[in-house]
């Protein structure tokens, strides 16, 4: 995070005069917009804003109407956070969880940033654990950070977005989309968060609904959402999603979902909610944090890049802790089990170290901790 923020500072300091041309559209057009070629039915929208109570209410009604209870007798939500290369931790947790025999059925799986990339495989279940492990530890991700060189001063990302796009296209193919669609037809949910920069709002995408639409448009949007959710602003270029609304066509700009929320369990609009019906009682929420959450002491050098990066790191950690607290309070109030897993405080966890050696080490921490259950708090 520190190295990344320092690079971002450099680009911000020198590249402020460069901008990319975009079509003009107003907020009313954006609110009525839908991805090109994928008009969703009113009862099953493909996405909603995290901070819009009306849109969240529509989604909540779907949960109550069609959310199944798994064979294990529980409704389980598993949320995967961001964390760059530390996403190998979640992959390891899944493998160890499966081997322990304690892995839940996972009626809802959500992902943000690197967690979004892992989410489809987690959603599809234990049979896809090997594919998930390969994506993080097989070496395919080791070439993600390809500098754009001088091109960084004329674009919106320090690193090229091409390696990330190729990685997603390699692992997310038609067979994955079809498998997701089958599981979504059972009432299960696969959700991914991005950040809509134009609107400055977090967006939740129903990836199962997109997969059920089928066809090349659905595959393209499915991939675009995953890439956008993992595109850290300033590091990777944003993703422009073609849309239409208000009688015109335009491109929405989406970036890393972690800008709006560190992980996606329950929107803030839910935190004060009390379920008087008892419908939620007995549910379980598992949050997998691909990183550490405890503060770490470090002498901060008095320079612009170091001070800014340290401040950003502190801000993100504080937001993560507050989001954990809000979700935990909701769970306790409504009789829901709440557990979370993080990397150990004493372990090295550089989110920009995509070397095979580092990612395999992080993977093993997750696998061993989930196998014996010690990873859960």
VOLO-998595 format. One record per residue (C-alpha): x, y, z; residue in one letter; residue number from 1. Coordinates in steps of 0.2 Angstrom, whole numbers, plus 2048, in hexadecimal, padded with zeros to 3 digits. Example, Ala and Ser with C-alpha at 12.3 -4.5 7.8 and 13.67 -1.06 7.14 Angstrom:
2
(pt (83E,7EA,827),A,1)
(pt (844,7FB,824),S,2)
//
This chain:
377
(pt (800,800,800),X,1)
(pt (80E,80C,804),X,2)
(pt (817,809,7F4),X,3)
(pt (807,80B,7EA),X,4)
(pt (802,81B,7F3),X,5)
(pt (813,822,7F0),X,6)
(pt (812,81F,7DD),X,7)
(pt (800,826,7DD),X,8)
(pt (807,836,7E5),X,9)
(pt (814,838,7D7),X,10)
(pt (807,836,7CA),X,11)
(pt (7FB,842,7D2),X,12)
(pt (809,84F,7D4),X,13)
(pt (80E,84E,7C2),X,14)
(pt (7FF,848,7B8),X,15)
(pt (7F1,854,7BE),X,16)
(pt (7F1,85D,7AD),X,17)
(pt (7EC,84D,7A3),X,18)
(pt (7DA,847,7A1),X,19)
(pt (7D1,83B,796),X,20)
(pt (7C1,841,78C),X,21)
(pt (7B1,839,791),X,22)
(pt (79F,83C,78B),X,23)
(pt (794,848,795),X,24)
(pt (785,842,79F),X,25)
(pt (77B,847,7AF),X,26)
(pt (777,83E,7BF),X,27)
(pt (765,83B,7BA),X,28)
(pt (76C,831,7AB),X,29)
(pt (778,827,7B5),X,30)
(pt (76A,822,7C2),X,31)
(pt (760,81C,7B4),X,32)
(pt (76E,813,7AB),X,33)
(pt (770,801,7A7),X,34)
(pt (77F,7F8,79F),X,35)
(pt (77E,7F7,78D),X,36)
(pt (774,7E8,787),X,37)
(pt (770,7E2,798),X,38)
(pt (760,7EA,79E),X,39)
(pt (75B,7E1,7AE),X,40)
(pt (74A,7DD,7B4),X,41)
(pt (743,7E9,7C1),X,42)
(pt (741,7DB,7CE),X,43)
(pt (753,7D6,7CC),X,44)
(pt (75F,7E5,7C8),X,45)
(pt (771,7E1,7C4),X,46)
(pt (777,7EE,7D0),X,47)
(pt (773,7FA,7DE),X,48)
(pt (77B,809,7E7),X,49)
(pt (782,804,7F8),X,50)
(pt (77B,814,800),X,51)
(pt (76A,815,7F8),X,52)
(pt (75D,80E,804),X,53)
(pt (74F,80C,7F7),X,54)
(pt (75B,801,7EC),X,55)
(pt (761,7F7,7FB),X,56)
(pt (74F,7F4,800),X,57)
(pt (74C,7EC,7EF),X,58)
(pt (75B,7E1,7F1),X,59)
(pt (756,7DD,803),X,60)
(pt (744,7D7,7FD),X,61)
(pt (74D,7CB,7F2),X,62)
(pt (757,7C4,800),X,63)
(pt (747,7C1,80A),X,64)
(pt (73E,7BA,7FB),X,65)
(pt (74A,7AE,7F4),X,66)
(pt (759,7AB,7FF),X,67)
(pt (75B,799,802),X,68)
(pt (761,790,812),X,69)
(pt (76F,785,80E),X,70)
(pt (770,772,812),X,71)
(pt (77A,777,822),X,72)
(pt (76A,780,828),X,73)
(pt (772,791,828),X,74)
(pt (772,7A0,81C),X,75)
(pt (784,7A5,81A),X,76)
(pt (78C,7B4,813),X,77)
(pt (79F,7B4,80F),X,78)
(pt (7A7,7C5,80C),X,79)
(pt (7B8,7C7,803),X,80)
(pt (7C2,7D7,806),X,81)
(pt (7CF,7E0,7FB),X,82)
(pt (7E1,7DE,7FE),X,83)
(pt (7EB,7DC,7ED),X,84)
(pt (7F6,7CD,7ED),X,85)
(pt (7F0,7C8,7FF),X,86)
(pt (7E1,7C1,7F6),X,87)
(pt (7EB,7B1,7F7),X,88)
(pt (7E6,7B1,809),X,89)
(pt (7D3,7AF,805),X,90)
(pt (7D8,7A1,7F8),X,91)
(pt (7E1,798,806),X,92)
(pt (7D3,79A,812),X,93)
(pt (7C7,792,806),X,94)
(pt (7D2,783,803),X,95)
(pt (7D5,780,816),X,96)
(pt (7C2,783,819),X,97)
(pt (7BE,776,80D),X,98)
(pt (7CA,76A,814),X,99)
(pt (7C4,76D,826),X,100)
(pt (7B3,767,821),X,101)
(pt (7AC,777,829),X,102)
(pt (7A9,782,819),X,103)
(pt (798,789,819),X,104)
(pt (78C,788,80A),X,105)
(pt (78E,79B,806),X,106)
(pt (77D,7A1,801),X,107)
(pt (785,7B2,7FE),X,108)
(pt (797,7B6,7F8),X,109)
(pt (79D,7C8,7F6),X,110)
(pt (7AD,7CF,7F0),X,111)
(pt (7B7,7DF,7EF),X,112)
(pt (7C7,7E3,7E6),X,113)
(pt (7D1,7D3,7E6),X,114)
(pt (7C3,7CB,7F0),X,115)
(pt (7B8,7CE,7E0),X,116)
(pt (7C4,7C4,7D6),X,117)
(pt (7C3,7B5,7E2),X,118)
(pt (7B1,7B7,7E5),X,119)
(pt (7AA,7AD,7D6),X,120)
(pt (7B5,79E,7DA),X,121)
(pt (7B0,79F,7EC),X,122)
(pt (79E,7A0,7E7),X,123)
(pt (79F,790,7DC),X,124)
(pt (7A5,786,7EA),X,125)
(pt (7B3,779,7EF),X,126)
(pt (7B5,772,7DE),X,127)
(pt (7BC,782,7D8),X,128)
(pt (7C9,784,7E7),X,129)
(pt (7D7,77E,7DC),X,130)
(pt (7D3,78B,7CE),X,131)
(pt (7D3,798,7DB),X,132)
(pt (7E4,793,7E2),X,133)
(pt (7EB,792,7D1),X,134)
(pt (7E6,7A4,7CD),X,135)
(pt (7EF,7AB,7DD),X,136)
(pt (7FE,79F,7DF),X,137)
(pt (801,798,7CD),X,138)
(pt (80B,7A7,7C7),X,139)
(pt (7FD,7AF,7BC),X,140)
(pt (7FC,7BE,7C7),X,141)
(pt (80E,7C1,7C9),X,142)
(pt (80F,7CC,7BA),X,143)
(pt (800,7D8,7BF),X,144)
(pt (80A,7E7,7C3),X,145)
(pt (811,7EC,7B2),X,146)
(pt (816,7FE,7B2),X,147)
(pt (80F,80A,7A4),X,148)
(pt (820,813,7A5),X,149)
(pt (81D,825,79F),X,150)
(pt (80C,820,79A),X,151)
(pt (807,822,7AC),X,152)
(pt (808,835,7AA),X,153)
(pt (7FC,835,79C),X,154)
(pt (7EF,828,7A3),X,155)
(pt (7E6,824,7B3),X,156)
(pt (7F0,816,7B9),X,157)
(pt (802,812,7BE),X,158)
(pt (801,800,7B8),X,159)
(pt (7FA,7FA,7A8),X,160)
(pt (7E8,7F3,7AA),X,161)
(pt (7EC,7E6,79C),X,162)
(pt (7F3,7D8,7A8),X,163)
(pt (7E4,7D9,7B3),X,164)
(pt (7D8,7D8,7A5),X,165)
(pt (7E1,7C9,79E),X,166)
(pt (7E1,7C0,7AF),X,167)
(pt (7CF,7C3,7B1),X,168)
(pt (7CB,7BD,79F),X,169)
(pt (7D6,7AD,7A1),X,170)
(pt (7CD,7A8,7B1),X,171)
(pt (7BB,7AF,7AE),X,172)
(pt (7B5,7A6,79F),X,173)
(pt (7A4,7A0,799),X,174)
(pt (7A4,790,7A3),X,175)
(pt (7A6,79B,7B3),X,176)
(pt (798,7A6,7AE),X,177)
(pt (78D,797,7AB),X,178)
(pt (791,78F,7BB),X,179)
(pt (78D,79F,7C5),X,180)
(pt (77D,7A0,7BC),X,181)
(pt (778,78F,7C1),X,182)
(pt (77C,793,7D3),X,183)
(pt (773,7A4,7D2),X,184)
(pt (763,79B,7CC),X,185)
(pt (762,792,7DD),X,186)
(pt (761,7A3,7E6),X,187)
(pt (773,7A5,7EB),X,188)
(pt (77B,7B6,7E9),X,189)
(pt (78C,7BB,7E2),X,190)
(pt (78F,7CE,7E5),X,191)
(pt (79E,7D9,7E0),X,192)
(pt (7A1,7EB,7E5),X,193)
(pt (7A8,7F9,7DA),X,194)
(pt (7A9,80C,7DC),X,195)
(pt (7A0,817,7D0),X,196)
(pt (7AC,826,7CF),X,197)
(pt (7A0,831,7C6),X,198)
(pt (793,82F,7D3),X,199)
(pt (79F,82D,7E2),X,200)
(pt (795,81E,7E8),X,201)
(pt (798,80B,7EB),X,202)
(pt (78F,800,7DF),X,203)
(pt (78A,7ED,7E3),X,204)
(pt (789,7E2,7D3),X,205)
(pt (77E,7D2,7D3),X,206)
(pt (78A,7C7,7CA),X,207)
(pt (77E,7B8,7CA),X,208)
(pt (771,7C2,7C1),X,209)
(pt (77D,7C8,7B4),X,210)
(pt (783,7B6,7B1),X,211)
(pt (771,7B1,7B0),X,212)
(pt (76E,7BD,7A1),X,213)
(pt (77B,7B4,797),X,214)
(pt (783,7B8,787),X,215)
(pt (793,7C1,782),X,216)
(pt (78C,7D2,78A),X,217)
(pt (78A,7C9,79B),X,218)
(pt (79C,7C2,79A),X,219)
(pt (7A3,7D3,796),X,220)
(pt (79A,7DC,7A4),X,221)
(pt (79E,7CE,7B0),X,222)
(pt (7B1,7D0,7AC),X,223)
(pt (7B0,7E3,7AC),X,224)
(pt (7A9,7E3,7BD),X,225)
(pt (7B6,7D8,7C4),X,226)
(pt (7C4,7E2,7BC),X,227)
(pt (7BC,7F2,7C2),X,228)
(pt (7BB,7EC,7D4),X,229)
(pt (7CD,7E8,7D4),X,230)
(pt (7D3,7F8,7CC),X,231)
(pt (7DC,802,7D9),X,232)
(pt (7DA,814,7D5),X,233)
(pt (7EA,81C,7CF),X,234)
(pt (7F2,80A,7CE),X,235)
(pt (7E7,803,7C0),X,236)
(pt (7DD,80C,7B3),X,237)
(pt (7CA,80D,7B7),X,238)
(pt (7BE,803,7AE),X,239)
(pt (7B1,80B,7A2),X,240)
(pt (7A1,802,7A1),X,241)
(pt (796,806,792),X,242)
(pt (784,80B,798),X,243)
(pt (775,813,792),X,244)
(pt (768,81E,79B),X,245)
(pt (75E,82D,799),X,246)
(pt (75E,82A,786),X,247)
(pt (770,82B,784),X,248)
(pt (77F,820,784),X,249)
(pt (78F,823,78F),X,250)
(pt (79C,81A,799),X,251)
(pt (79C,818,7AC),X,252)
(pt (7AD,819,7B5),X,253)
(pt (7AF,80C,7C2),X,254)
(pt (7BE,808,7CD),X,255)
(pt (7C3,7FD,7DC),X,256)
(pt (7B4,7F9,7E7),X,257)
(pt (7BF,7FB,7F6),X,258)
(pt (7BE,80E,7F4),X,259)
(pt (7AC,80D,7FA),X,260)
(pt (7AD,7FE,806),X,261)
(pt (7BB,7F3,80C),X,262)
(pt (7B0,7E4,80B),X,263)
(pt (79E,7E1,807),X,264)
(pt (793,7D8,814),X,265)
(pt (785,7E3,819),X,266)
(pt (783,7F5,812),X,267)
(pt (783,803,81F),X,268)
(pt (771,806,81D),X,269)
(pt (76E,7F5,825),X,270)
(pt (779,7F8,835),X,271)
(pt (76C,7FF,840),X,272)
(pt (75F,7F3,83A),X,273)
(pt (756,7E7,846),X,274)
(pt (74E,7D7,83F),X,275)
(pt (73E,7D6,849),X,276)
(pt (738,7C7,83F),X,277)
(pt (747,7BC,844),X,278)
(pt (74A,7B7,831),X,279)
(pt (75C,7BB,833),X,280)
(pt (75F,7B2,843),X,281)
(pt (76B,7A3,841),X,282)
(pt (774,7AB,832),X,283)
(pt (787,7AC,831),X,284)
(pt (792,7B9,82A),X,285)
(pt (7A5,7B5,826),X,286)
(pt (7B0,7C3,821),X,287)
(pt (7C1,7BF,81A),X,288)
(pt (7CD,7CE,81B),X,289)
(pt (7DC,7CC,80F),X,290)
(pt (7E8,7D6,81A),X,291)
(pt (7EA,7DB,82C),X,292)
(pt (7DF,7E7,836),X,293)
(pt (7EA,7EB,845),X,294)
(pt (7F4,7FB,845),X,295)
(pt (806,7F9,841),X,296)
(pt (813,805,848),X,297)
(pt (81F,80D,83C),X,298)
(pt (82A,81D,83C),X,299)
(pt (823,827,82E),X,300)
(pt (82F,831,824),X,301)
(pt (82B,843,821),X,302)
(pt (828,843,80E),X,303)
(pt (818,846,804),X,304)
(pt (817,834,7FD),X,305)
(pt (81A,82C,80E),X,306)
(pt (80F,837,818),X,307)
(pt (800,835,80B),X,308)
(pt (802,822,809),X,309)
(pt (803,820,81C),X,310)
(pt (7F4,82A,81E),X,311)
(pt (7EA,821,811),X,312)
(pt (7EF,810,819),X,313)
(pt (7E9,816,82A),X,314)
(pt (7D9,81D,822),X,315)
(pt (7D5,80C,819),X,316)
(pt (7D9,802,829),X,317)
(pt (7CD,80D,833),X,318)
(pt (7C0,80B,826),X,319)
(pt (7C2,7F8,827),X,320)
(pt (7C1,7F7,83A),X,321)
(pt (7B1,802,83A),X,322)
(pt (7A9,7F8,82D),X,323)
(pt (7AD,7E8,837),X,324)
(pt (7A6,7F0,846),X,325)
(pt (796,7F5,83E),X,326)
(pt (793,7E4,836),X,327)
(pt (797,7DB,846),X,328)
(pt (78A,7E6,850),X,329)
(pt (77D,7E2,843),X,330)
(pt (780,7D0,845),X,331)
(pt (780,7D0,858),X,332)
(pt (770,7DA,858),X,333)
(pt (767,7CD,84C),X,334)
(pt (76E,7BD,853),X,335)
(pt (77A,7BA,844),X,336)
(pt (78B,7B2,847),X,337)
(pt (799,7BD,841),X,338)
(pt (7AB,7B7,83E),X,339)
(pt (7B9,7BF,835),X,340)
(pt (7CB,7B9,830),X,341)
(pt (7DA,7C4,82D),X,342)
(pt (7ED,7C2,82A),X,343)
(pt (7F7,7C0,83A),X,344)
(pt (7FD,7D1,840),X,345)
(pt (80F,7CB,840),X,346)
(pt (80F,7C5,82E),X,347)
(pt (816,7CE,81F),X,348)
(pt (807,7D3,814),X,349)
(pt (80D,7DE,806),X,350)
(pt (7FD,7E0,7FA),X,351)
(pt (809,7E4,7EC),X,352)
(pt (814,7D5,7ED),X,353)
(pt (80D,7CA,7DF),X,354)
(pt (81C,7BE,7DF),X,355)
(pt (817,7AB,7DF),X,356)
(pt (821,7A8,7EF),X,357)
(pt (818,7B6,7F9),X,358)
(pt (807,7B1,7F3),X,359)
(pt (80A,79F,7F7),X,360)
(pt (80F,7A4,809),X,361)
(pt (800,7AE,80B),X,362)
(pt (7F5,7A0,804),X,363)
(pt (7FC,794,811),X,364)
(pt (7F8,79F,81F),X,365)
(pt (7E6,79F,81A),X,366)
(pt (7E5,78D,816),X,367)
(pt (7ED,787,827),X,368)
(pt (7E3,793,831),X,369)
(pt (7D3,78E,829),X,370)
(pt (7D7,77C,82B),X,371)
(pt (7D9,77C,83D),X,372)
(pt (7CD,78B,840),X,373)
(pt (7D9,796,848),X,374)
(pt (7D7,7A4,83B),X,375)
(pt (7C6,7A9,841),X,376)
(pt (7C2,7B7,84D),X,377)
//
